[in-house]
Amino acid sequence: MNSTFSGPFRAGDRVQLTGPKGKLNSISLEPGSTFHTHHGFIAHDDLIGQPDGTVVANSVGVEYLALRPLLTDFVMAMPRGAAIIYPKDAAQILAQADVFPGATVVEAGVGSGALSLWLLRALGADGRLSSFERRDEFAVIARENVAAFLGYDPGNWNVTVGDLAEALPNIHPDSSVDRVILDMLAPWECIEAVADALKPGGVVLCYVATVTQLSRVTETIRSTGLFTNPDPSETMVRTWHVEGLAVRPDHRMIGHTGFLVTARRLAPGAVLPELKRRASKSEYSDDDVEAWTPGALGERGISPKSLRKRVRQAGASAAVARERERETNELSETDLLE
């Protein structure tokens, strides 16, 4: 039983408070604790037992809207080891890769676990998610973030620390995987291993940040002759201001965050029909390849001290969520016995 997403607020629940100016604050409910601002405070006990979507006044009468954070809210605020995939891109990944309940999906790298949460939700209890991550610290943060949101450690999810190209054949036999999602600096290094693991008709989707990565992974997929012609795209989201007759696009928008490249695995021995139109320039030089290497892409690192702090934060949130779910399950079993 998982009541993390509904019912009255309970101790240990994550709650999102929205103030009169629209500012968001996320807190974990603890009996006897208080949430302080420059204009009064709210006792956590005033929220525990209240329904989701309630409005509560603080000590000086300022009203706050209390809601459980959606998955979108959670992934934007959770502790991060690596940069996360934005919700707008996660939604397109689920759609373009056609992730379905019961599928077997491979993900690399796992980063901070944001995409893992979206994939687990789409796969359902009958699906299987295998995530690969080269850095152990990132794998720990991802595991704890997933547990913090779900309240438990999913039995249909495993995280392998290591290189995908080397580890994938040891975990998934050839032609046994439905979908592969690659979120890494150099996805072209793993295309051959991915081709072996995918079922005929299976989908590979690569998420890359720069045009040089986009060009190289597209040409690599095309050059194997094992996939359909790659389909690259990007997603931009623009919100609108709507008040009466004042209707206009907002001045700020979520623009470029990354490119998606999708292709489908051909059947063994199948040869893709020649396209009538090709890009004007499909060749690239050694200098171009050097510009595409991970060392030239300017990957931003994270200090060991900051990474250790985020591991502790993710672990603390996960411990609270696991304990809350354990207590809920115990109460449910007691009710059944009575």
N, C-alpha and C positions, 0 to 999 in steps of 0.2 A: 504493500500500500504506500502511495506517495501523495501526501496532501500538501506538498510544498507550494503548489500553485493556486490553492483555493482555500476557502474557509476563513474563520476569524484569525486575526493575527495572534501568533503564539511566541513565547520566549524563544529566542534564537532566529526568528524570521528576519529576513532582510526587508526593510521598508524604505520606500522612496518618498521623501517629504518635499512638497512644492510650496514655496512661500508666495506672498502676494505679488512679488516682482518676477515670478517665474523661475527663481533660482532653485535648483535641485540639490537635495542633500540625501545621502544614502546612509542609513544606520542599521545596526543589528540590535534587535530588542533584547534588553537584559533587565529583569526585575530589579527595581530600586535605582536604576540609572536614569540620567537626564540628558537631553539634547539641548545644548546651550547655543544661543546666538547673541548678537549685540543688542537684540530687542527681546529679552525674556528667554524662557526655557520651556521645554515640553518633557513631562515625566513619561518614561517608557511605559509605566504601569497604566497611563491614560490611553495607550494604544493597544496593549495586550488585551485580547478579548473582543476588540472592535472589528467590524466587518471591513473587508477590503474596499477601498474607495471612500473611506470615511473622512470627515473634516474635523479637525481638532484645534482648539484655541490654546495658545501658549499662556504663560503666566501673566502677560500683560494684555491678553485679548487678541493677539495677532493670529489669524487663522492659517492653517496649513492643510493641504490635501495629502492624505496618506494612501499610497498604493504599493502593492508588491511590484518590484521592477520586472518588466518584460525581459525576455532573453536579450533583446536589442539593448536595453538599458544595462543589463548585467555585463555584457561583453565589452561595452564601452567604458565601464568603471572598474573592472576587475584588475588585480595585479598582473602586470605584463612582464614577461621575460623578453619576448620578441614582439615586434609590431603585429597587431591583429589584422585580420581581414574584416573590413567594414561590412556592416549588415547589408548594404546595397549590393556588394559583390558576393556575399554569402548567398543571398537570395538568387542571384543569377547563376551561381555555381550549382545550386540544387536543381535549378531549372534546366540549364544547358547540359549538365552532365546527366540529367534525367535520373536522379537518385530516388529510388523507390523502396517501399517497405520490404524487408526480407533480402535485400541485395547484399553482396559482399563487396565492400569498398576499401580501397587502400588510400591512405593520406600521407603525404610527406611534404615538408616537415610539419610537425605538430604545433610549433610556435608556443602560444600561450593558451591554446585549447579553444579558441573562439569558434573556429570552423568545425572542430570536433563536436562541439555542442549542437551546432546546426545539423550536422550529419547524423548524429545519434538520434535526434528528434525525428528526422525524415526516415531513417532506417527502421525505427520501431524495434520491438523486442525480438523479432525474428531475424533482423539484419545483423551483419557483422562488420565492425570497423577495425581495421588494422592501421595504426599510426606509426610512423617512423620519424625519429628525431636524432640528429647527430649530437646534440648537447644534452647532457644528463640534467643540468639545472632547468632547462626549458621543459624537459619531459616532466620533472617534478611539479613545476608551476602549472602545467597543463592538467595533470592528474588532479591536483588539489582544486583548481578552478572548476573543473567538471563536477567533482564531488560537492563543492560548495554550492553549486547551482541546483544539482539534482538531489542532494541529500544522501547519496550513496555512490559506491563505485560500480559502474555498469559492468555486468558480467559478459556483455557482448563486445567489449572494447579492450584491446590490448595495445600497449605502447612499447615499441622496440627501440632501444637506443643503439644507433648504428647507421651505417650507410645503406640506403635503400637498394642500390644496385647489387650489393653483396648479400644483404639479409633477405630480400624479397623471395628469391628462389627457395630458401630454406623454410619459409613459412607458408607460401602459397604455391602449389604445383602449377605447371603450365596450363593455361586456358581455364583457370578456376575463378578469376576475379571479374566482377561485372563493371566496376568503375574505378578509375585511378585519378586522384587529384594531387597535382604537384604544385606546392607552394615553396619554392626554393630558388636560390640564386642561379643555379645552372641546371635546369631540368633536362636539358638536352643530353646530359651525361647518363640519364636513367632511361632513355626512350627504348633502348633494346630490351632491357629487363622488363619494362612495362609491357612491351609488345608480347613477350613470352607469357606473362602472367594473365593478360586479358583474354576473355572469351571472344570468339568471332562476333563482331557487332558491338563489343564493349566500347566504352567511351574513356578516352584520356582527356583530362582538362588541365592545362597549365596556367597558373596565375603568376604573372611577371610584372615588374614595375616600369621598366624602361623600354624604349623602342629598339635598342640594340639587343636586349634579351628577347623581345618579341620576334625580331627578324631571325635570330639564330635558331630559336626553338621551332619556329614555323618551318624553316628550311630543313632542319634536321628531321622533323617528322615527315616532311614531304620526301626527303631523299631516301628514307628507308624502304619505300614502296610497300609498307605493311599497313598503311592507314589511308582513310579517305583524305581528300584535300583539306588541310587545316582551315578552321574558321575563326579568325581573330575578331575581338570586339572589346569595347569598354562601356561602362555604364556611368552616367551622370545623373544626379538627382537635384532638382530645383524646387524648393518649397515656395508657397505663395502666401501673400498677405491678403486676407479677406475680412473686411469690416464694412458691412453695409455696401455702399457703392464704391468704396475704396478697394479696388481689386487690382493687384499688381504682383509681379514676381518679386520675391525677396531679393535684397541687394547681394546677399551671400548665398553660395550654393556649395554642395559637395561635388567637386569636379573630378579630376583624374586621381584615382588611387591605384589603379592597376589595369593590366590587360588580361583578358581571358582568351585562351586558344584551345579550341576543341577539335577532336578528330575521332573517328571510329575505326576499330580494328577490322581489317579485311579478313576474309576466310583464307586458310592456308592455300597458297598457290594462286590466289586471285590477283589479277593485274588491273589496276585502276585505269579506266579509259583516259587517254590523253586529253587534257583540257585544250580548248580551242584558243584560249587567251592565257598568256603568262605575264607576270610582272616584267616591266621593262628592264630590270636589272636583277638577275638571280644569282650572279657570281659575287664572291667576296674574297678579299685579299687577306694575307697574313696580318696586316695592320688592322683590318676590321676584326679579325678573330681576337687579337690582343685587346681591343676595346671592349670585346664581349666577355672577357674572362672575369671571374668573380673578383679578382684583385683590383681590376680597373673599375668595378661598379660602385665603389665607395660605400660598402656596407657599413652602417653605423653600429658600433659596438655598445656594450653596456658594462659599466664598471663592476668588478666582483663584489664590492660593498653594496651597490644598489641591487645587484642580482640576489644576494643573500637576503636582503631586506624583503624583496618581493616574494621570495620563496617562503619566508616566515609569514608574511601577510596571507598568501594563498593557503598555507597550511592551517593557519588559525581559523580562517573562514570555513575551510573544509571540515575541520574538527567539530565546529559548532553545528554545521549542517548534518553531519553523520550522527551526532549525538541526538539531535532533534528528531531525526527520522527513526532512530532506534527506540526512543521513548514513545513515539507515535505508534510504532508497530507493537510494542509491549502493551500499550493501552488497548489497541484493537484486539489483541489476543485475549486480554482480560475480559473485555466486553463480550467476546464470543463464548467464553467459558461460563459467564454469568447468564 
